Amino acid sequence: MEKLVIHGGVELSGSVTISGSKNASLPILAATLLTPEPCTIRRVPDVSDTNYMLQILTSLGAQVERSSGVVRVCAESIHSEAPYEIVRKMRASICAMGPLLARLGKASVSLPGGCVIGDRPIDLHLWGLSELGADVDMEGGNILVEAKEDGLVGREIDLAGKHGSTVLGTDNVMMAATLAKGTTVVDGAATEPEVIDLANFLNGMGAKIDGAGTSRIVIEGVEGLQGTEHRVIPDRIEAGTFLVAGAIAGRDVELVGTGAEHLQSVIGVLERCGCPIEVSDDRIKVSSPDDPRGCNITTEPYPGFPTDMQAQMCAFFAGATGSSVVTENIFPQRFMHVPELNRMGADIELNGSSAVVHGVPTLSGAPVMASDLRASAALVLAGLKASGTTEVNRLYHIDRGYENIDEKLMALGARMKRVKV
Ligand code: EPU
């Protein structure tokens, strides 16, 4: 196990290159199962979640090669059973289900385990696949989906749930529908940029998908899909995290390799808090304001404020002037970072699915425990400005989704060290 020891109070400056999107890469890698032909995917971030996905593909029989951001997958001969030992490590494994069902007519994927950010059901995935004509069963902790005799058949499916749309649920149904007979219409579809990236990849394979990025996606089934090449979009959550790092402790921190297109809500909130931000085509520059102000945010599906940036904003608000109300609409229990930030001197009260952050003049370094990916990012951000030393334990959480975050922060001037424990 490793921990990150951060010496706070150093001003960050310089440029940081944003990696490819983890959350776009995962379903795109799973989608390679839809064709026996080789696919090449560029700008795949080297993080543990993409490694788990490649392990799943390998365990299903695919040939996988990876070298510095380029992944080649050839799923010529595959079987339909994704093993528990790998699936349990990552909830996104569930998005192997749609492609396996479409290609092989059946899939067996272990039910993903519990999740620290709260209840994460998969009922909408299963409902969508059953609407396409799959029988769904549960056996020994595995979900079994199997197409009826006629195969999958397109139809109109409303995928909206009580918390709005589902990103991976939309992905799963869209992938399964590419090879179904006839036309599938997904209403209540997720509109996240990662869904558009997957649709672009699938269309590159020969799928016929229209409307990705809107709440109504139309998929006309095709007989088969081919191999293709694709470059994954930049990671908007990694970019947002570095924007908050600059907003907390930076002077002219420049993000390279990402435009502002997918970051409007985050940039809007930081500007409301007084942060100077300059945007050009593929660069964004941010500095910490002299008097950072708090504001209220509510997480929503895209293009609203992303739940995956909520914890990082709490770290910013903790040291800003005034009180900020943070309301979590997507995962109402996603506040594991709050008690840890309070250990660093923050003043945050939890009230149901809201946190009220009363800004304090300074945070003080402390040993803290990372509990999930974005919560651990929030603790690292808080440690950048805190007085003294912060130790973020259980660093493996952050390595799931941030490529070399410590090296990137150190290149901006941060003082930190990864230490084995
Ligand atoms: N939901 C249901 N039923 C379902 C599926 C989802 O009720 O069958 C609910 C969830 O409980 C939640 C809401 O719908 O309240 C949205 O969940 P969604 O399905 O969209 O989440 P996801 O697809 O499993 C992806 C990201 C998450 C991100 C969410 C929301 C990936 C691999 N994961 O998860 O990313 O928080 O969308 O934007 O794309 C992260 O990167 O840290 C992360 C957790």
Boltz pocket constraint, residues with backbone or C-beta under 6 A from the ligand:
constraints:
  - pocket:
      binder: B
      contacts: [[A, 22], [A, 23], [A, 24], [A, 26], [A, 92], [A, 119], [A, 120], [A, 121], [A, 122], [A, 123], [A, 124], [A, 125], [A, 126], [A, 161], [A, 162], [A, 163], [A, 164], [A, 165], [A, 166], [A, 167], [A, 168], [A, 169], [A, 190], [A, 194], [A, 307], [A, 308], [A, 329], [A, 330], [A, 331], [A, 373], [A, 374], [A, 401]]
      max_distance: 6.0
